[in-house]
């Protein structure tokens, strides 16, 4: 079957082959048996509905689905991401109040026949059973430039798993620290991984449940000092889009760009060193 996949917006995971499109149909349209409009974000649902109508003018079989919609939609997992990205499981057994994954995807389900890939995008890979995890790690031993983009649960990252991960050619690995309580398991996971900061990123949810900018900034600095590179994300509820203030947007932008973070924290550490040196000189007199 010749399938066109359509997306409301381009992301880092959007496929780039000749049958993948972002937005309205082009003038030069390929032949296809079906068109699937895949919507990842709830705030893009209106745009996705528009695209169904737009593509429906030229194709008789246009379907709508994707992660933004609850329940199964018949779309094949992994068919709507670029080459190299794979999902070996779906769903999550946690019930974090800010996360929509359990509601949309249900409890964790492991795929028996997952597509090969070097970019692992599972919601919670470490919740999978040992046999499944072994299969994933065995696949990755033959890969280079490996990314764990979906994030690994720091609470489940044992010393044994950390040893296995260090044996792989990892380019980037994501953990998460969405609350102050998550700092302790994050620090332990970082100690076990023993990997450089540039390889270990950390999703950090901001502004959830009335969090103040000062609190968010302090947590981001704590994540940095834990030895990982934060990736800040402003909370967005499922039923609306929050238009955050310039200050919030600036905080999230700074703490999602490695160069900006290195400059900020390097300057802060330099000031701290200068203060300590000045204090020592003063004390000696």
C-alpha positions as CSV (number, residue, x, y, z in Angstrom):
1,X,0.0,0.0,0.0
2,X,1.3,3.4,-0.9
3,X,0.8,5.7,2.1
4,X,1.1,9.5,2.5
5,X,1.8,10.7,6.0
6,X,0.8,14.3,6.8
7,X,1.8,16.4,9.9
8,X,0.5,19.7,11.2
9,X,4.1,20.8,12.1
10,X,7.7,19.7,11.7
11,X,9.6,18.3,14.7
12,X,12.9,16.6,15.1
13,X,11.2,13.3,14.6
14,X,9.2,14.1,11.4
15,X,10.1,11.8,8.5
16,X,11.7,13.3,5.4
17,X,10.9,10.8,2.7
18,X,9.0,11.6,-0.5
19,X,5.7,10.5,1.0
20,X,5.9,12.6,4.2
21,X,4.4,16.1,4.1
22,X,4.0,19.0,6.6
23,X,0.8,21.1,6.1
24,X,-1.4,21.5,3.0
25,X,-1.1,19.4,-0.1
26,X,1.5,20.6,-2.7
27,X,0.7,21.3,-6.3
28,X,2.7,18.2,-7.3
29,X,0.9,15.5,-5.5
30,X,2.1,11.8,-5.5
31,X,-0.3,8.9,-6.1
32,X,-1.3,7.1,-2.9
33,X,-3.9,4.6,-1.6
34,X,-4.3,6.3,1.7
35,X,-3.4,9.6,3.5
36,X,-2.9,9.6,7.3
37,X,-2.9,12.9,9.1
38,X,-0.8,12.3,12.3
39,X,-1.2,14.8,15.1
40,X,1.2,14.6,18.0
41,X,0.0,17.6,20.1
42,X,-3.5,18.4,21.4
43,X,-3.0,22.1,20.5
44,X,-2.6,21.1,16.8
45,X,-5.9,19.2,16.6
46,X,-7.7,22.1,14.8
47,X,-4.9,22.2,12.2
48,X,-5.1,18.4,11.8
49,X,-8.8,18.5,11.1
50,X,-8.2,21.2,8.5
51,X,-5.6,19.1,6.9
52,X,-8.0,16.1,6.7
53,X,-10.3,18.4,4.7
54,X,-7.5,19.8,2.6
55,X,-6.1,16.5,1.6
56,X,-9.6,15.0,1.2
57,X,-10.1,17.2,-1.8
58,X,-7.6,15.1,-3.7
59,X,-7.6,11.7,-2.0
60,X,-10.7,9.5,-1.2
61,X,-9.2,7.8,1.9
62,X,-7.9,10.2,4.5
63,X,-7.6,9.2,8.1
64,X,-6.8,11.1,11.3
65,X,-4.9,9.8,14.3
66,X,-1.7,10.2,16.3
67,X,-0.5,10.6,19.9
68,X,-2.9,13.6,20.5
69,X,-5.9,11.3,20.4
70,X,-6.8,8.7,23.1
71,X,-7.0,5.0,22.4
72,X,-5.7,3.0,19.4
73,X,-6.1,4.6,16.0
74,X,-4.9,1.8,13.7
75,X,-1.7,3.7,12.9
76,X,1.4,1.5,12.8
77,X,3.9,2.5,15.5
78,X,7.1,3.9,14.1
79,X,5.6,4.7,10.7
80,X,5.3,8.4,11.4
81,X,8.8,9.2,12.5
82,X,12.1,9.6,10.6
83,X,14.4,6.6,9.8
84,X,16.3,5.4,12.8
85,X,13.7,6.2,15.4
86,X,12.0,3.2,17.0
87,X,9.4,2.5,19.7
88,X,9.9,-0.8,21.5
89,X,7.0,-0.2,23.9
90,X,4.0,2.0,24.4
91,X,2.3,3.5,27.5
92,X,3.5,3.9,31.0
93,X,2.5,2.5,34.4
94,X,3.2,5.7,36.3
95,X,0.4,8.3,36.9
96,X,2.2,11.6,37.0
97,X,-0.4,14.4,37.2
98,X,1.1,16.4,34.4
99,X,1.5,13.5,31.9
100,X,-1.1,12.4,29.4
101,X,0.6,9.2,28.3
102,X,-1.2,6.7,30.6
103,X,-4.6,8.2,29.6
104,X,-3.9,8.1,25.9
105,X,-1.8,5.0,25.6
106,X,-2.7,3.0,28.7
107,X,-0.4,0.8,30.8
108,X,2.9,-0.3,29.4
109,X,2.8,-2.6,26.4
110,X,5.9,-4.2,25.0
111,X,6.2,-4.7,21.2
112,X,7.3,-8.1,20.3
113,X,8.5,-7.1,16.8
114,X,9.7,-3.6,17.1
115,X,11.5,-1.8,14.3
116,X,15.3,-1.7,14.4
117,X,16.7,1.8,15.2
118,X,19.3,3.7,17.1
119,X,16.9,6.4,18.5
120,X,14.8,4.9,21.3
121,X,11.7,6.9,21.9
122,X,9.8,4.7,24.4
123,X,7.9,6.6,27.2
124,X,9.4,4.4,29.9
125,X,11.8,1.8,28.6
126,X,13.1,0.7,32.0
127,X,9.6,-0.4,33.0
128,X,9.9,-3.2,30.4
129,X,10.8,-6.7,31.6
130,X,14.4,-7.8,31.6
131,X,14.1,-10.0,28.5
132,X,12.7,-7.1,26.5
133,X,15.3,-4.7,27.7
134,X,18.0,-7.3,26.8
135,X,16.6,-7.5,23.3
136,X,16.8,-3.7,22.9
137,X,20.3,-3.5,24.3
138,X,21.5,-6.4,22.1
139,X,20.1,-4.5,19.0
140,X,21.9,-1.4,20.1
141,X,25.3,-3.1,20.4
142,X,25.5,-3.0,16.6
143,X,24.5,0.7,16.4
144,X,26.5,4.0,16.5
145,X,25.3,7.5,17.7
146,X,22.6,6.0,19.9
147,X,20.0,8.3,21.5
148,X,17.6,7.5,24.3
149,X,15.3,10.4,23.5
150,X,12.2,9.1,25.3
151,X,13.9,9.3,28.6
152,X,15.0,6.8,31.2
153,X,13.4,6.6,34.7
154,X,16.2,7.5,37.1
155,X,14.5,5.5,39.9
156,X,14.8,2.3,37.8
157,X,18.3,2.8,36.6
158,X,20.3,0.2,38.5
159,X,24.1,-0.2,38.6
160,X,23.7,-3.2,36.2
161,X,21.8,-1.2,33.7
162,X,24.2,1.7,33.9
163,X,27.1,-0.7,33.2
164,X,25.2,-2.0,30.1
165,X,24.5,1.6,28.9
166,X,28.2,2.6,29.2
167,X,29.2,-0.2,26.9
168,X,27.1,1.3,24.1
169,X,28.0,4.1,21.7
170,X,25.6,6.6,23.2
171,X,25.5,10.1,21.8
172,X,22.7,11.4,24.1
173,X,20.6,10.0,26.9
174,X,17.7,11.7,28.6
175,X,16.6,11.4,32.3
176,X,13.9,13.6,33.9
177,X,13.6,15.8,37.0
178,X,10.1,17.3,37.0
179,X,9.9,17.9,40.8
180,X,12.2,18.7,43.6
181,X,11.7,15.2,45.0
182,X,13.1,13.8,41.7
183,X,16.6,15.3,42.4
184,X,17.7,12.5,44.8
185,X,17.2,9.6,42.3
186,X,18.6,11.8,39.5
187,X,21.9,12.3,41.4
188,X,22.1,8.6,42.1
189,X,21.5,7.7,38.5
190,X,24.2,10.2,37.3
191,X,26.6,8.6,39.8
192,X,25.9,5.2,38.4
193,X,26.1,6.3,34.8
194,X,29.5,8.0,35.1
195,X,29.0,9.7,31.8
196,X,30.0,13.2,30.7
197,X,27.5,16.1,31.0
198,X,27.3,16.6,27.3
199,X,25.9,13.0,26.9
200,X,23.3,13.1,29.7
201,X,20.4,15.5,29.2
202,X,17.5,15.9,31.6
203,X,13.9,16.9,30.9
204,X,12.8,19.5,33.4
205,X,9.1,20.4,33.6
206,X,8.5,24.1,34.5
207,X,5.6,26.1,35.9
208,X,3.4,23.1,36.9
209,X,1.0,23.5,39.8
210,X,1.8,27.1,40.6
211,X,5.6,26.8,40.6
212,X,7.3,30.2,40.8
213,X,10.1,31.3,38.4
214,X,12.6,31.4,41.3
215,X,11.7,27.9,42.3
216,X,12.1,26.6,38.8
217,X,15.4,28.4,38.3
218,X,16.7,26.9,41.6
219,X,15.7,23.4,40.4
220,X,17.4,23.9,37.1
221,X,20.6,24.9,38.8
222,X,20.4,21.8,41.0
223,X,20.0,19.6,37.9
224,X,23.0,21.3,36.4
225,X,25.1,20.7,39.6
226,X,24.0,17.1,39.6
227,X,26.1,16.7,36.5
228,X,23.6,16.7,33.6
229,X,22.4,19.1,31.0
230,X,18.8,20.3,31.6
231,X,16.2,20.5,28.8
232,X,13.5,22.8,30.2
233,X,9.9,22.4,29.1
234,X,7.1,24.7,30.0
235,X,4.0,22.9,31.1
236,X,1.0,22.9,28.7
237,X,-2.3,21.4,29.8
238,X,-4.3,19.2,27.4
239,X,-7.3,21.5,27.1
240,X,-5.7,24.9,26.3
241,X,-2.5,26.7,25.4
242,X,-0.8,28.8,28.1
243,X,0.8,31.9,26.7
244,X,3.7,32.3,29.1
245,X,5.3,35.6,30.1
246,X,8.6,36.8,28.6
247,X,10.4,35.8,31.8
248,X,9.1,32.2,31.7
249,X,9.9,31.9,28.0
250,X,13.4,33.3,28.5
251,X,14.1,30.9,31.4
252,X,13.0,27.9,29.3
253,X,14.9,29.1,26.3
254,X,18.2,29.5,28.2
255,X,17.9,26.2,30.0
256,X,17.2,24.2,26.8
257,X,20.3,25.5,24.9
258,X,23.6,23.9,25.8
259,X,25.7,26.9,24.8
260,X,23.5,29.3,26.8
261,X,23.7,27.1,29.9
262,X,27.4,26.7,29.7
263,X,27.9,30.4,29.4
264,X,25.5,31.1,32.3
265,X,26.8,28.5,34.7
266,X,30.4,29.2,33.7
267,X,30.0,32.9,34.6
268,X,28.2,32.0,37.8
269,X,30.9,29.6,38.8
270,X,33.6,32.2,38.0
271,X,31.9,34.8,40.2
272,X,31.6,32.3,43.0
273,X,35.3,31.5,42.7
274,X,36.2,35.2,42.7
275,X,34.1,35.7,45.9
276,X,35.9,32.8,47.6
277,X,39.3,34.2,46.6
278,X,38.5,37.7,47.7
279,X,37.2,36.3,51.1
280,X,40.4,34.3,51.6
281,X,42.6,37.4,50.9
282,X,40.5,39.5,53.2
283,X,40.7,36.9,56.0
284,X,44.5,36.8,55.6
285,X,44.7,40.5,56.4
